[in-house]
Amino acid sequence: MEGHKVTAKGRQTQSAQRSRATDRKTGLSRRDFMGAGAAAAAFTIVPRSVLGGARHIPPSEKLNIAGIGVGGRGAGDLAALSSENIVALCDVDQKRAAGTFKRYPNAKKYRDFRRMLDKEDKNIDAVVVATPDHVHAVATMMAIKMGKHVYCEKPLAHSIYEVRKVTEAAREAGVATQLGNQGQASESTRLVCEYIWDGAIGPVREVHSWCNRPISPRGIDRPRDKHDVPPTLDWNLWLGPAPERPYHPCYLPFSWRGWWDFGTGVLGDIGCHQLAPIFRALKLGYPTSVDACSSGVNSETAPLASIIRYEFPVRYDFPALKLTWYDGGLMPARPEELKEGLRFGGADDNLFVGDKGKMLGHRLLPESRSKEYGKPPKILARSPGHHKEWLDACKGGPPAGSNFDVSGPLTEVVLLGNIALRMGQKLYEKGIKLYYDGPKMKITNLPEANKYIRSEYRDGWTL
C-alpha cells in the first residue's frame, strides 16, 4: 500500500483543491466568502477576547444573568439558560411573572429595569430582554452601555433607527449579543445555505415567504371603553417610551403584537425567524425598493392580511432578487413540481425559485430531484444550540449566529416592510414603490414615509 501514502504536502494540496471546489460551487471567491458582510459573520470565528468591553468570563465560570420581561417568552429563555446563575428578575406585571419569580426564589425582584440595572450593576454579566417590542431598544441599549452581554427577543427593536443605534452600540462595546430567532441555529437553515451555495437549484432570482399564524387581533381601532388598571400591573412602566394611552386588557399580555405603538405585526413578529435563512443563504443586504398591499390596515393596528415585495440588487455572484412576503392566509401559487396530494402551505414556509429548480424549505422539488441529488456537502459548522451559542460567546467563544451585526440588518429590512404597509394607500394612489437608501436610513422618493424610520419617545425615556 506504499503507493497510497499521502504526504503532508499532498494533504495540503488536496485541502486546497477541496477549498477551491467549494468556492466554485458557492459562486464566491474565498475572499468574498470570508468577507461577505453580516450574513457571513455568523459563521466566522472571532475570539471575543480580542473584542474587549465586557468582563472576561472563563468558560468554567457561570454567568450572572438578569431577565427583563420574564412572564412570557422571557420565561422560556431563562429556562434555556438555567445552567447559569439567574440573579435578578424584572417585570411590570407581577401576576404574569409570578411563575418565574417562584422558579428563581434567590433572584432579586424588580418592576423597573432601569432601577434593576443600576442597583445590580456589579452583580450582572448578561441580560435577557423579552419585553414587548417597543421596550426592546431602551432596555437593550442601557444594558449595552453598562457593558453587559445581551440576548434580545425578536424583532431587535421597534424602529429602524433603534435597530441601527443598538447594533452600532453593541459593536463598539464589544459585548456578546444574540437575537431570539432560534431557527437560525437549525439544521434546516444550514441545509438551505449549502444547497444554494452548491448550485442545487441554480441562481436564485425569486423567493416567496409566508406566515399564516394568528399572531394577534389586527385591523381594529382603539377601544373606547374604560377599565381599571389591575393592581399587579404598573401600566406606566408597561407603556415605557410609547405614547400615553389609557389601560385596556385588549393590549396584553399577548395581543400588543398587532398594535403599531407596541408591536410590529405578523411581519415583525415572524419575519426575523422566517427570513433569516433567506438572508444568510443569499447574502442579502439592504433592498433598493419595497411596496405593499394589504387588507384592513389602519393607523392603530397591522392589517388582517398583506403582501410585501422587496427588490434586492446584485450581490457578489448572486443575481438581483425579488422577495415576496405573505400573511393572513395569502399564499404564492402552488409550485407545479410539487406532487399532487402533498401539502403546500402550512403555518409558514419559504419557496426558493432558481434557474434550475425550486426548493420548498430545504426540500428540492420535484421529489425525484431530491432523491437524485441527495444532500449537499457540509461546509458550515453545526450549532451547539441557539442559547448555547450566546453563552459560549459571552465566555470568549465565537460570536453567536444571530449576533446583532447579523440580525440588526435583517431586522431593519423586516421593519422597512412595515413602513410600506403603513404607506400602502398612498403608494397605491401614486402608483409607486418606496426606494430606499439603506446606509443613510432614508426613503428617497416619498419623504413623508421617513416619519416611520424613528419613533418619538415620551418624556423621561431616551435611547
N, C-alpha and C positions, 0 to 999 in steps of 0.2 A: 504493500500500500504506500510505498515511498513516493510514488508519483502523485499522490493525492494530498501531500502535505501542503499547508498554506503558511507561508512566511508572514511575519509581522507586516512587512511591506505589502505583501499580497492582500492581507486583510484590510489594510488601509485603502488599497486601490479598489477592492470590492465595495467597501463602505462608501467611498466617493462615488462609485458608479451607481450604487443604490440611491444615494442622495440626489445625483443628477437626474435619475429616472423619476424619482418622486417629484422633483422640480418640474420636469416636463409634464407630468400628469396634472399637477395643480395649475399649470399655466403661469407660474410665478417664478422669477429668479430667486435664488437663495437670499439675496439681499432684500428683495421686495418682501419675501415671506417673513423674514425676521423683523422687518421694519414696517409692517403693514398697518401700523396705527393701532387704534384702540382695540379693534377686534382681535388682532394677533397677540396683543399684550396679554390676553387671557391665558395664553399657553406659553408665555415666555418666563423663564425662571430668573427672577432678580432677587437676590437676598435682601430681606428687609433691613438687615444690619447696615447696609450701605445707604439707606434712605434717611435714617435719623428720625428725630421728632419724639416719638413716644418712648416710654421706659422700656429698656431691653428686658425681655422675659424669657428665661431659659425654657426649652421645650418641656422639661420635667416639672416646671412650676405651674400651678393653676392660676388662671386669670381671675381677677375680681371683676365681676360683671354686674352692671346696673341695667334695669329694664325701665323703659318709658312707654307706657301704654301696655299693660300686662294682662288685660282681661280677655282679649280675643285672640288674634293671631300671635300677639306677643307671648301668650302662654305657651303656644306650640314652639315658638323659637327658643324660649328659655328651657323647655323640656329637652330640646335637641342639644342644648349647651350645658346640660346638668352635670357634666363631668367636671365643670369649673365651679368656682365659688360665686353663688348668686348673693350679692352683699347688699343691694339696695333696689327697691321697687317703687315705682311712681305710677299712679293712675288717678284721674279726676273723678272716676266713678267707682266708689268703694264697693258697691254691690257687684258690679261686673267683675271687679278684680278680686273678690273675696276668696275664690278658689285658689288663685295664685298666691295670695298673701298667706293662706293656710299652708300651702305646699312648701313655702320657704320661711318658716317661722323666725329664723335668726336674721333675716334681711331687714334693714331699716325701711320704714314705710313713709311715703310722701304723696302729696297731691300735686305739687308744683315742681316740675322737673328742674326749673332754674334754681330753686332752693336746694333740691337734692344734689345737683352737681356742685353747687357752691360749698355745701356743707360736707359732702363726701369726697371732695376732690382728691385727697391724699389716699383714699381707700379704694378708688376705682381705676381699673386699667382700661376697660372697654364698656361700651354702651350699646344696647339694643333699642332701636326706635321703631315702635309698632303702633303709633297713634293714627288717627285719620290723616289723610293726605295733606291737609292744609297746615299741619303742625310739623311735618317731616323736616322741612328745611331749617326752621328756627331751632328745633331740638338738636338736629344733627350738627348744625354749624356751631352751636355753643360747645358741644362735646369735642368737636374737631379743634376748636380754638384752645381748648384746655389740654390738647394732646392725647385725647382718648381715641382708641380704635372704635370704629362704628360699623354696626350691622343695621341697615335701614330697610324696612319693608318697601315694596314697590307701590307706586312709582317713587322714584327718588325724591321728588318734590312736586309741588302743586303748579309751578310755572316754569317756563324755560329759563328765565333769569335766575331763579333759585337754584335750579339744577346746575347751571354753569358756575355759579359762585361757590356752591358746595363742592363741586368737582375740583375746582381750582384750589380751594382751601385745603382739601384733603391731600392733594398732591404736594402743596407747599409744606404742610405739616408733617408729611411722611408717615401718616397713620395707615393702618391696615383697614380696608373697607370691603363691604360686600352688600349687594342688593339682594332682596329676598325673592329672587326669581329662581326657585330651586331647580327648575328643569334644565338650566344651563349646565348643571353638573351631570346630566344624564348621559347614558349610553347613546340614546337616540340623537341627541344634539351632535355628538361626535361622529356618528354614522352619517348624518346629513352632510357635515363638512367633508368627510372622507369620500363619500360617493361623488359629491360635486367636484372636489379637487382632483379626483381620479378620472373625471370626464365621463362618468357613467351615463349622464343624460345630455352631454354636450354643453355648450354655452347656455346659460340661463338668462332669458330676457324678460321673464314674466313669472310672478309668484302671486298666489291668492291665499289669503289667511282669514280665518273666520272664528267667531265665538258666539254660541247661542245660549250661553248660560244666563239665567235670570238674576243678574247681579244685584239689582235693587230697583225700586219703583222709579220710573222715568217718564218724561213727557207730561209732568204735572206742575201745577202752580203752587206758590207758597200758601200754606194753610192760614186761615183767618181765626180759627177758634183758639181760645186761651187755655193753657194748662199750667199748673203749679210745678215748679222745679222739684224733683224728688230730693229728699233730704240727704241722700247718699251721693248726689251729683253736684259738682262745682261747675255750673253752667258757664260762668265767665271764663274759667280756665279751659273748659272744653272748646269754647269759641276761639281762644288763643288769638292769633293775628287776624282772623276772619272778621268781616263787618258784623256789627252787633245786630242781633235779631232776637225776638222772644223765644223761649224754650218751647219745643213741641216734640212729643215722642216719635213723630214721623222721621226724625233725623238720626236717631240712634236706637240700638247700638250698632246696627249694620248698614242701614239704608242711607246713611250720609253719602255713600259712594256715588249716588246718582245726582246729588246736588252740586252745582258748579262751585259754590262758595267753599265746599268742604272736600268734594271728591273730584274724580276725573272720568266718570262714566265707564262704560264697558271697555273702551279702548285703553284708558289709563289703568284700569284695574287688571286687565288680562294681557294687554299689548306687550308689556315688558316680559311676560312669560312667552307668549306666542311668537313674537317677532325675533327673540334672541337668537335662535338657530339660523334664521334668515340673515340677520346682520353678520353673524360670525362666519357663516359659510361663504357669503357673497361679498364680504369685506365692505359693507355699506358705510357710508359717512352721512353727510347732510344731503337731503334731496334738493333738486332745483325747483320743484314745484309740488303743490298739493291742492286738491279740490275735493269736495264732498257733496253728497246729497243725503237727505235724512227724512224721517217721519216723526213728527211730534216734538221737535226741538223747540225750546223757549229759553227765556233769559234766566230761568231758575234751575232747570234740570236738563240732563243729557237726553238725547232723543230715544224714542222707542226702538228705532232701527236706523242703521246708517251704512253707507258705503263711502270709503275714503280712498282716494287714489294718489299715490306718491309716484314721482318720477325721479330716478337717480341717474347721474351721469356715468360715463365710462370710468372704471376704476382699475388700475393696473392692467391685467389682461382680461378683465371682465367687461362684457358689453353693457350698454345702458340698460336699465331695468325699470319695469313698471310693476309696482307692488300695490295690490288692492286689498283693503280690509273690509270685512262684512260683519255685522252683528244684528241682533234682534230677529233672527230667523232667516235673514238674507244669505244667499249662497252663490258661489260660482256655478257654472254649468257642470254637470256630471261629466268626467272625462270618458271619452269613447273607449279608452283602453281598459277601463275597469269592468271586470266581468259581471254580467247580469246576476243579480242575487246577492252580490257583495255590498255591504253597507257603505254608503257615502254620506259624509256629514258628521253626525255625532255632535258632541258639545263644542269641539274645536279641533282644527287641524290646519295643515299647510299643504298647498299643492304647488309644486315646482314644475315649470314648463321650460324644457330645454330644447335645443335644436335637434337632439337625437332621441328624445324621450321625455317621460314625465315621472315624477316621484310624489307619492302621497305620504306625508310624514317622512319616514325613512324607508318606504317600501317602493321599489321600482314597479312601474306599470308598463305593459301588462304583466301578469303573473309569470308568464313564460320567460319574459326578460329577466325577472328577478331570479328565477331558478337558473337560468343560463349564466348570469353574471356572478352570482354568489355575493360574497362580502368584499368590500374594498380593502386595500392594505391598511393596517392600523398605523397611522402616523402621528396620532395625538395621544398624549398621556391620559389615562383614565382618572377620574376624580375620586378622592377618598370619601367624598360626601360633601354636600353643599355647605353645611355649617362647619364641618371639619376643615374645609379649605380656609375658612376665615380664622378659625382658631390657630391653624398652622401659620398663617400669615402674621397673626398677632405675635407669635412666638419666634419670628425670624425666618419663617419659610417663604416660599414664593407668593406673589400676590394672588389673592383669591380670583376665581374665574370670572366673577361679576363685580370686580372692584370698580370704583367709581369712574376710573378712566375708561372702562369698557361700558358700564351701564349708564353713565351720565349721558353720552351722546345718544345712546339708544332711547333713553327717557325723553330727551329733548325732541327727537323725531316723533315719538308717540304723542307728546303734548302738542306738537305742531298740527297734528291731525285734528285735535280738538278745536284749535283756532279755526281751521277750515269749516268744521261743523258749526261753530258759533257765528261765522260769517256766511253761512250757507245760502241764505235767501239773497243776500247782496251779490254773492258770486253768481247765482242763477240769473238774477236780473241783469247783471252786466255781461253775462256770458264769458266769464274769465275764470282763471285759476290763480292761486296765490303763488307768486315767485319769491323764493326765499334765499337770503344770503346768510348761510349758517354761521360762519365765523363772526359776522357782525350782529347776529341775532336780530335780523331785520327783514321784514316783508317789504319788498321793494316797489310793488305796483299798486298796493292798496294800503296807504299809511294808517288808516283808521284801524286796521286789523292789529297793528302793533300794540294797542292798548292791552291785549291779552298776553303779551310776552312776559309782563311783570305784574304781579298782584300788589295792590296797595294794602298796607297793614294798618290795623287800628293803633291808636295812641298807646304807647307803652310796650310795643313789640318791634323788634328790629332783627335784621338778619345777622 
